[in-house]
Amino acid sequence: MSKAAKVLAKKVLVVDTIAKLLQVAGNLLNDFNTQTPIRGAEIRPPTLGYS
């Protein structure tokens, strides 16, 4: 494998790793964003009902 090919392979690996991390972070944010309103909706009606 030539030096240029090794450098390119390393760059591709780094980009791929960053892409995977961003995907994981995006999934966590998605989970958080989809769960928060549900939790809020579950908590709010009883509070309004009691007051």
C-alpha positions in Angstrom: 0.0 0.0 0.0 1.4 3.4 -1.0 1.9 6.2 1.5 -0.8 8.2 -0.2 -3.2 5.3 0.1 -2.4 4.9 3.8 -3.0 8.6 4.4 -6.3 8.5 2.5 -7.4 5.4 4.4 -6.6 7.1 7.8 -8.6 10.2 6.7 -11.6 8.0 5.7 -11.4 6.2 9.0 -11.4 9.5 10.9 -14.3 10.9 8.9 -16.2 7.6 9.3 -15.6 7.7 13.1 -16.8 11.3 13.4 -19.9 10.5 11.3 -20.7 7.6 13.6 -20.3 9.7 16.7 -22.5 12.4 15.2 -25.1 9.7 14.4 -25.0 8.4 18.0 -25.4 12.0 19.3 -28.2 12.6 16.9 -30.0 9.5 18.0 -29.6 10.4 21.7 -31.0 13.9 21.0 -33.9 12.3 19.0 -34.7 10.0 21.9 -34.5 12.9 24.4 -36.7 15.2 22.2 -39.3 12.5 21.6 -39.5 11.5 25.3 -39.6 14.9 26.8 -43.0 16.0 25.5 -44.5 12.6 26.4 -43.2 13.0 30.0 -44.4 16.6 30.1 -47.9 15.6 28.8 -48.1 12.8 31.5 -47.1 15.2 34.3 -49.2 18.2 33.3 -52.8 17.0 33.1 -52.9 15.8 36.8 -51.5 19.1 38.0 -54.1 21.0 36.1 -56.8 18.6 37.4 -55.9 19.1 41.0 -55.7 22.9 40.9 
